[in-house]
C-alpha cells in the first residue's frame, strides 16, 4: 500500500489527510507528537504522492470513500480524522457519509462553500513556479517559511525536481470546490468537530466559525498570525488545540 504511511503509535486510529499539492509525509512533524495518542496513519490522495490513481474526474465523495476503505482495511475505526485544507473537506465528508467510522474531526483552514471561485487562482500560482526546480534547496528557498512542507512534495527526475502530483489533476480537483456547497455534509456530522482557522486564511470569511456552530459538539479557533498551513506557521498553538481536543475525546 504505497499510498498509506504508517507513522507509528498504538491504540485509537488517527487518520491524517493532506491538502492539495501535498502528500501523507508532509504530516511527519505533527505525527511525532500525535503518536502518543494513538496509531497514526496518513494517506496519499488520488492524484498525489505515491497514489497510482491519476487522470480521473473524481468527486470529493471518492476521496472520502478511499479514506473509509483504508480505515476498514487497517481496522482503524472509529478514527479521529485530521485534515488540512482539502484534507479537511475529505474529513468532513468522511464523517458525514460514514459516522460509525469517525469519532472526531479536525479541520485546518477550509470553508465548505467556495462557489464562484475558479481554478484561475490556482493556475496563476502554479504557473509562477520554476519547472523544474534545480534542487531541494531551491524548493525550500522558493517556498520560504513553508519550504520544509514542500520539499516533501517533490521528487528528482532526469531534468530536476518536480511536484509529485499532476497539475491537470490538481485543477480538476480544485474546480469542483467552486461549483458545490458542502454545507449539507457539515449538517450531517455527528462527531465532535474542531475547526482551526488561520488569521490569514485563504478561505471566505465567516464560514469556518459557522461550520463549528452548525455541529452540536463543534468548536472554532482562529490562530493569530497564522497562515494557511497553521501547523507550520503556529505549531505550538496548533498542537495545543489538537491535543486538548484529543484528550477530551479519548477521556470519554
C-alpha positions in Angstrom: 0.0 0.0 0.0 2.3 2.7 -1.3 -0.4 5.3 -0.8 -0.6 4.7 3.0 2.0 5.8 5.5 2.2 4.3 9.0 3.7 6.8 11.4 3.6 4.6 14.4 1.8 4.6 17.7 -0.8 2.2 19.1 -4.4 2.5 20.2 -7.2 4.6 18.7 -6.8 5.3 15.0 -5.7 8.8 13.9 -6.1 9.4 10.2 -4.2 12.3 8.5 -5.5 13.8 5.3 -3.3 16.2 3.4 -4.1 19.3 1.4 -4.0 20.0 -2.4 -0.5 19.5 -3.8 0.6 17.6 -0.6 1.1 14.0 0.4 1.0 12.0 3.6 4.6 12.5 4.5 4.0 16.3 5.0 2.4 15.3 8.3 5.7 13.9 9.7 6.3 16.7 12.2 2.8 16.6 13.5 2.8 12.8 13.6 5.7 12.8 16.0 3.6 14.1 18.9 0.4 12.6 17.7 1.7 9.0 18.2 1.3 9.3 22.0 -2.5 9.4 21.4 -2.9 6.5 19.0 -1.9 4.7 15.8 -1.2 7.4 13.3 -1.8 6.8 9.5 -1.6 9.1 6.6 -3.0 8.7 3.0 -1.7 9.9 -0.3 -4.9 11.1 -2.0 -5.7 10.4 -5.6 -3.5 12.4 -8.0 -0.9 13.0 -5.2 2.3 11.4 -3.9 2.5 7.6 -4.4 -1.2 7.1 -5.1 -1.3 5.4 -8.5 -4.8 6.7 -9.4 -4.2 9.6 -11.9 -6.1 11.4 -14.5 -9.6 10.9 -13.1 -12.7 13.1 -13.0 -13.2 12.5 -9.3 -15.7 13.9 -6.8 -15.0 14.7 -3.2 -17.0 11.6 -2.2 -14.4 9.4 -4.0 -11.7 10.7 -1.7 -13.9 10.1 1.3 -14.6 6.5 0.2 -10.8 5.9 -0.2 -10.4 7.0 3.4 -13.2 4.8 4.6 -11.6 1.9 2.7 -8.3 2.4 4.4 -10.0 2.6 7.9 -11.7 -0.7 7.2 -8.6 -2.4 5.7 -6.4 -1.4 8.6 -9.1 -1.9 11.3 -8.5 1.7 12.5 -12.1 2.8 13.2 -13.5 4.8 14.7 -10.8 7.3 13.8 -10.0 10.8 14.6 -9.8 12.3 11.1 -7.4 15.3 10.9 -7.3 17.2 7.6 -5.5 20.2 6.3 -7.4 22.3 3.7 -8.6 19.8 1.0 -8.0 17.1 3.6 -10.3 18.9 6.0 -13.0 18.7 3.4 -12.4 15.0 2.9 -12.6 14.5 6.7 -15.9 16.3 6.8 -17.4 14.2 4.1 -16.0 11.0 5.6 -17.6 11.8 8.9 -20.9 12.6 7.2 -21.0 9.6 5.0 -19.6 7.1 7.5 -20.4 8.2 11.0 -19.6 4.9 12.6 -16.0 5.1 11.3 -15.3 8.6 12.8 -15.1 9.6 16.5 -13.8 13.1 15.9 -12.8 15.6 13.2 -10.2 18.3 13.0 -10.4 20.7 10.0 -7.5 23.0 9.4 -8.4 26.1 7.3 -11.1 25.0 4.9 -14.5 26.5 4.1 -17.4 24.5 2.8 -18.8 27.0 0.3 -16.4 28.4 -2.3 -18.9 28.6 -5.2 -17.9 31.1 -7.8 -14.2 30.7 -7.3 -12.3 29.3 -10.4 -9.1 27.4 -10.8 -7.6 30.5 -12.3 -6.4 31.3 -8.8 -4.6 28.0 -8.7 -3.3 28.3 -12.2 -1.8 31.8 -11.6 0.0 30.4 -8.5 1.3 27.2 -10.2 2.4 29.0 -13.4 4.8 31.1 -11.3 6.7 28.0 -10.2 10.1 27.1 -11.7 9.7 23.9 -13.8 11.7 22.0 -12.9 13.3 23.1 -9.6 17.1 22.7 -9.7 17.4 21.1 -6.2 15.5 20.5 -3.0 17.4 23.6 -1.6 15.8 25.5 -4.5 12.4 24.2 -3.5 12.9 25.2 0.1 14.2 28.6 -0.8 11.3 29.3 -3.2 8.6 28.5 -0.7 10.3 30.3 2.2 8.5 29.7 5.6 6.7 26.6 4.2 9.7 25.2 2.4 10.1 22.3 4.7 6.5 21.3 3.9 7.0 21.5 0.1 10.3 19.6 -0.1 8.2 16.5 0.9 6.1 17.0 -2.2 8.9 17.0 -4.9 10.9 14.2 -6.5 14.0 14.1 -8.5 13.7 13.3 -12.2 16.3 13.4 -15.0 16.0 17.1 -15.6 15.4 18.3 -12.0 12.8 18.3 -9.2 9.1 18.0 -9.9 5.9 18.0 -7.9 4.7 14.5 -7.1 1.3 15.4 -8.4 -0.2 16.1 -11.8 -1.2 19.7 -12.4 -4.1 18.7 -14.6 -5.4 16.6 -11.7 -5.0 19.4 -9.2 -7.0 21.8 -11.4 -9.8 19.2 -11.8 -9.9 18.6 -8.0 -10.0 22.3 -7.2 -12.6 23.1 -9.9 -15.2 21.1 -8.1 -14.9 23.3 -5.0 -16.1 26.4 -7.0 -19.2 24.5 -8.1 -20.6 22.9 -5.0 -21.7 23.8 -1.5 -20.6 21.2 1.1 -22.9 22.5 3.9 -25.2 19.5 3.6 -22.3 17.3 4.7 -21.5 19.6 7.6 -25.1 19.4 8.8 -24.9 15.6 8.9 -21.8 15.4 11.1 -22.4 13.7 14.5 -18.8 13.5 15.7 -17.2 16.3 17.7 -15.6 18.9 15.4 -12.6 21.2 15.9 -12.1 23.9 13.2 -8.7 25.6 13.3 -8.7 28.8 11.2 -5.7 30.8 10.2 -5.9 34.5 10.8 -4.5 35.0 7.3 -6.8 32.4 5.8 -7.3 31.7 2.1 -11.0 30.9 2.8 -14.1 33.0 2.6 -14.7 35.0 5.8 -17.1 33.7 8.5 -17.7 30.2 7.2 -15.3 28.3 9.5 -16.9 29.8 12.6 -20.4 29.0 11.1 -19.3 25.4 10.4 -18.4 24.8 14.0 -21.6 26.4 15.2 -23.7 24.1 13.0 -22.3 20.9 14.6 -23.7 20.0 18.0 -20.2 19.5 19.5 -18.3 21.9 17.4 -15.6 24.4 18.4 -13.7 27.0 16.4 -10.3 28.6 16.9 -8.7 31.5 15.0 -4.9 31.4 15.3 -3.4 34.9 15.4 -0.7 35.5 12.8 -1.1 32.1 11.2 -1.1 31.4 7.5 -3.0 28.7 5.7 -0.6 26.0 7.0 -1.3 26.6 10.6 0.6 23.6 11.7 3.8 25.2 10.3 3.2 28.9 11.0 1.9 28.4 14.5 3.0 24.9 15.5 2.6 25.3 19.3 -0.9 26.8 19.1 -1.9 24.1 16.6 -0.5 21.4 18.8 -2.1 22.7 21.9 -5.5 22.9 20.3 -5.4 19.4 18.8 -4.0 17.8 21.9 -6.8 19.4 24.0 -9.3 18.1 21.6 -7.9 14.6 21.5 -7.6 14.5 25.3 -11.3 15.4 25.6 -12.3 12.7 23.1 -10.1 9.9 24.4 -11.1 10.5 28.0 -14.8 9.8 27.2 
